[in-house]
Amino acid sequence: MNAPPRPHSYSGVLRLRGVRQLLVSTTLGRTANQMTSLVLILLALRLFHSPVLAGGVVLVQLVAVPVGPFAGALVDRLGSSVMIAVDFLLACLVTAAMASLYWGHLLAVGPFLLLIVVGTMTWPFSGAGVKALLPKLVPPPLWDRANAVDSVTSVVALIAGPALAGTIFGLAGPLPALLVISVLYLISGLLVLGIPGSAKARVEPLLGQALGGLRYFLGNRSLRGLAMAMVPSNASMGILMVAVPVLLLHSLRAGPQLVGWVWAVVGGFSLGSALVIGRLGTKGRERKLLALSMAGPVPLMLAAAAFPSVGMTLVLAAGLGTCLGPGDVALFSLRQRAVDPAWYGRAIAVSMTLNSSGGALGGGLGGVLAQTSPEMAVAVAAMVSMAGAGLALMIPHSRPTGPASPRSASDQGLSSVSPA
């Protein structure tokens, strides 16, 4: 007879109600997100022959930043699972529309960027929804394990998404790649609808809730410090997202398949390191782990810029992935411990969208730099990442408190996380 799973093991996390369904849905949705990121950059380079436009594809994601506070309020008001489904299902429609325009030879720069903007605006719904829902399904002693498992879904997506996108794009073209993305979004959106979303009845206006989340973020020293560190860190990744494809496709004459597999290598190495750090725990070490995840790949970035080759790019991918896994788990854990459970949706939405603004800014900068020299862009990414590492060590400690809010009976019930 098999021994029952230990309550504080990974198997114990997976046995909790709703966790597996959430993980499957988010894995598919994140895989679609990763495919979309790469396909849109490859499409800009193939269809419009412009590294600057490829950077613009990433830069327009800044539109998600002002949506963040409202997304968090809607997550708290309507429930996490509903808002996750809204994002995934809208992304399905947007991707299908882009595929239709491409098939009809009508995909000009204007409609291309407009569809990206529409699809990006709802990204905070699923981003904040998942981060707010997970700690409500899992008790606090299992948060590190749950965050590691959640990080693994991101890593699986980072492995499968670019590999699928590069392979399908390279062998069959953009249209089949866009159609596969649309189907993945559809399945993930339908799957998540069956999970209780912890909606809370609210009497105050939506704008008031959104501003409350912003005030909570501004009053939380840890969240503010985290943003100061994560913006440059994500900017570095944004630069690499554009510079690496340009380096491989234009400078090294590789194909789209290799671009996808380089990012898959990043995901593969992240997988093991995330699981290890989840088992060891991050409490009290989050800042050091974040700094290490940012500073660790810097020498490899500089080497890849100085000695550009396919082999050196793959070595950079392996080092980057090894450092990303612990950084992701530390980031999620630090943010959860700094936020009162009653504010998860609003505070995390603001935090995530502000942090991600660095990636959008980095992508825009990466496109401009890569137009002149992708190697120079990679070197700049190294310097920006090093700045983020220094700021990560300076993130202040704070208790999970913030501006007072009216707490209804349902709010009080949500403040205690149970395995049910």
N, C-alpha and C positions, 0 to 999 in steps of 0.2 A: 504494500500500500504506500502511495506517495505521501510524504510529510506535508502538512498544511503549510502554505506560504507564511513566512514571517511577516508580522504586521508592519515592520519598518523596512521591508525589502521592496525592490522594484515590482515584484509580483503583487505585493500588498497594495501598491499604488494602482496597479492595473485592475485590481478586483473592485475598486470603489465604483459606485454607481455613476454612470455617465462618462467616466474618464476615457475608456477605450473608444467610445463613439466619438468623443471630442477629438481624440488624438488621430483617429482615422480621417475625420473630416478635415482637420487642420493640416494633416500631412498632404492630402490631395490638393487642398487649396494653396498651401505654400509651394507645392511642386508647380502648380499652375503659375503662381507668382514668379518663381524663379525662371520658368520657361518664358514668361512674358518679358521679364527684364532683358534676357539675352536676345530673344527673337526681335524685339523692338530695336535694339541697338544694331543687330545684324541687318535688319530691314532698312534702317537709316543708312547704313554703310553701302548696302547693295543697291537699293532703289534710288537713293539721292546722293550717294558717293560723298558723304560729308561727315567727318568726325565731329565737327561743331554741332551738327544736327543730332548726332548720336549723343553728345553731351546734353543737348537740349531736351532729349527724351527723358533724361534723368532729372534735369533741372526743373521741368514743369511739375514735378512731384511736390514742389513747395506749396502747391495749392491745398495740400492736405493739412498744412499747419493751422490755418484759421478754423478748419473744420474740427480739429481735435477737441476743443472744449465742448462743442455741441455734440460730438460723437459720444464723449464720455457721459454727458447728461442723458442722451438717448439710451445708452447702454444701461444706466441705472434706472431709467424710467420704463423702458419697454422690455428689458431683459437682454442678457448677453447673447443667447442663442439666436434670437430674432435678428439682432443687428449683424451678427456674423453671417447669417443666411442672406440678409439684404445685400451685403457687400459682395459675397461670392456670386449671387444670382445676377446682380447688375454687371459684374465683371464678365460673366458668361455672355450677356447680351452685347456688351461693348466689343468683346473680342469677335463675336459672330458678325457684328456690323463691320468691323475692320476687315474680316475675311471676305465679306461680300463685296466691299469696295475694291479690295485688291483683285478679286476674281473678275470684276467688271472693268478693270483698268481705270478706276476712278480715284485711287488713293493718292491724292496730292498732299503736299506738306501741310496745308491748312486743316483738312479733315483728319489727317494723321495725328497732329498735335491735339486737336480738339477732343478726339476720342480718348487719347491718353489722359487728358485733364479730367474728363468725365469719369473714367475708370478709377483715377487716383483719388478723387474727392471722397469716396466712401471707404478708402483703405483703413482709416482709423476705426471704423466700425468693427472690423474683424480683428485688427491689431489689438485694440483695447478690450474687445469682447473676450478674446481668448485669455488674455492676462488677468482680466477681472473674474472670469468664470472658474479658472483652474483652482485658485486658492479657496473657492467656495465649495469645490468638490472634494478637496483634500485637506486633512487636518494639518496644523502648523508643523508638528514634528516630521512630517513627510514632505515639506515644501522643497527642500534641496533635491530629494529624489524625484519629485514631480517636475521640478524645473529642469532637472537633467533629462528626464524622459521627453519633456516638451522641447528642450534644446535638440534632442535626438531627432524629433520630427522635423525641425528646421534643417538639421544636417542631412537627413534622408532626402528632403526636398532639394537641398543644395547639391547633393550628389545626383539624384535622378533628374531634376529639372534641367540644368544646363546640358547634361549628357543627352537627354531626350531632345531638347531644343536644337542643339548643335547637330545631332545626327539626322533628325528629321529635316531640318532646314537645309543641311548640306546635301542630303540624298534626294529629297522630294520637293524642296522649295518652301517658301513662306506659307502658302495656303494650307497644306496639311498640318503644319506646325500650329497655326492659329486655330484650326478646327479641333485639334487634340486639346489645346488649352481650354477652349470653350466647353468641351465635354467634361473636363476635370472640374472646372468651376461649378458646372451644373450638379454633378454628383456630390461635391463637397457641400454645396448649399442645401441640398435636400437632406443630406445625412444629419446635419447639425440641428435641424428643426425639432428633432425628437428629444433634445436635452432640455431639462428645466432651466429657464433662463434667469431666474431670480429677479423678476420684474418687481418694481416698487411703486406703489401709487404715490403720486406727487401732486401737491396743490400749487406750488410756486411755478411761475412761468419758466419756459425752457431757457430763455436768456439768463434768468437769475441763476438757474442751476449751472449753466455753462460758466458764468462769471464766478460762481462759487468754486468750481473746480480750478479755475485759473488762480483765484486767490489762495486756495489751498496749496497749489504748486509753489506759488511765490513765497508762501509762509513756511515751506518745508525746506530746511537747509540742506538736507541730503539730496532731495530731488533737484534743487538748484545746482548744487555742486556736481551731481551726476550729469546734468545737461551740459555744464561747462566742459566736462571731460569727453562726453560722448559725441558732441557736435564735431570736434576735430577728428576724433577716431572714425566716425562715419564718413566725414569728408574724405579721409584717406581712402576708405573703401570705395567711395563714389568715384574718385579719380581712377582707381584701379579698374573699376567696372568698365570704363570707357577706354583707358589707356591699354589694357591688356589685349582686348580684341583688335585694336588698331595696330599694336605692336606685332601680334601674330599674323594678322591678315595682310597688312601692308608692308611692314618692314621684313618679316620673316617668311612671307609668302605661304603661310599655312592655310588650312581650310576651316570652315565653320565648325566641323566636327571636333577639331582639336581645341578650339575655343571652349566648346562645351565641356570637353573632358578635363581641361585645366581647372575649371570651376568645380567639376565633380571630384577632383583630387583634393581640393580645399575641403569639400564636405566630408570626404572619406576620412581624412585625418582629424577633422573636428569630432567625428562620431566617437572614437575611442577616448579622446581626451575629455569630452563632456561627461561620458559615463563614469570615468575614473574620478573626476572631481565631484560628481554628484554623490558618489559613494563615500568619499572622504569628507564632504561637507565644506561649506564656505564661510560659516558664521565667524565673524571677527577677522576674516582674511579677504573680504570682498574687494577692498581697495587695492591691495597688493596684487591680487589676481587680475583685476582690470588693468592695472598698470603694466603687468607682465604681458598680457594679451596684446597690448598696443605696442610696447617697446620690443618684444621678442622678434617680430618679423622685419624690423627696420634694417638690420645688416643685410638680410636677403634681398630686400627691395633695392638697396644701394648696389648690391652685386648684380642684380638683374638689369639695373639701369646702365651699369658700367660695362657689363659683358652680356649683351642681349643674345639669347639663343633659346631654342625650344627647351633644351635640357635645363637651363637656368630658370626658365619660367616655371617649369614643373617643380623644381626644387623650392622656388618661392611659394608655389601653391601648397606644397606639403607643409612648409613651416608656418604659413599663414593659417592653415587649417588647424594645426596642432595648438596654436595659441588662441584661436577663436573659441574653441569649445569651452575651456574654463572661464573665459571672459563672459560668454553668454550666460552661463549658470550663475556666475557672481553678480552680473547685472540684474537678472531677474530676482534673485534672492535679496539683494540689497534694496531694490525698489519695493518689494513686498513687505519687508520688515520696516520700511520707513513710512508706510501708508496705513492709516486706519482702514479696516475692512469696509466701513460704511462709505469710503471715498474711492474705492478701487476703480470703478468705471471712469469717473471724472478725472481723478488725479493721474491715473496711468495713461489715459488718452492724451492729456496735455503733455505728460512727460515723453511718451513715445513719439508724438508728432514733432515736438521740439527737437528731440534727439535725432530723429530721422532727417530733419532739415539739413543737417550736415552732409548727409549722403547726396541730397539733391544739389546742394551748392558745390560739392566736390565733383559730381558728375558734369555740371556745367563748366567748371574750371578745367576738368580733365579733357573735355572736348576741345576747348581752346588750345590747351597745351599740346595735346596729341596731334592737332592739326600741324603744328610745327615740328614736334619731336615727342613720340611716345615714351622714349627713354627718359627725357627730362620730366615728363609727367609722373613717371614712376618714382623718380628721385624726389620730387616735390611731395608725393604721397608719403614717402618715408619721413620727411621732416614734419609734416602735419601730424602723423601718427605719434611721433615722439613727443610733440607738444601735448597731445591728449594724455599720454602716459604720465607726464609730470602733473597735469591737472587732476588725474585720477587719484593720486596719492594725497591730494589736498581736499578730497570730498569730506565735508564735516559730518559728524554723527548727529543724529537727532531722533527723538522719540516719534512714534507714529501718531503725531497730533497735528492739528491745523486749526483754521478758523472754525468756530462752533457752527453747527448746523442743526436745524430742527430734526429731532430724531423721533420718528414714529415707532409704534410697537413693532412694525415689520422691519424697520431699520435695526432695532435692537436685536431682533432674531438673527439678522444677517451678520451681526458682528462676531458671532461665535461660529467657527467653521466646524462642520461635522462631516464624517466620512459618508454619510447617507446621500 
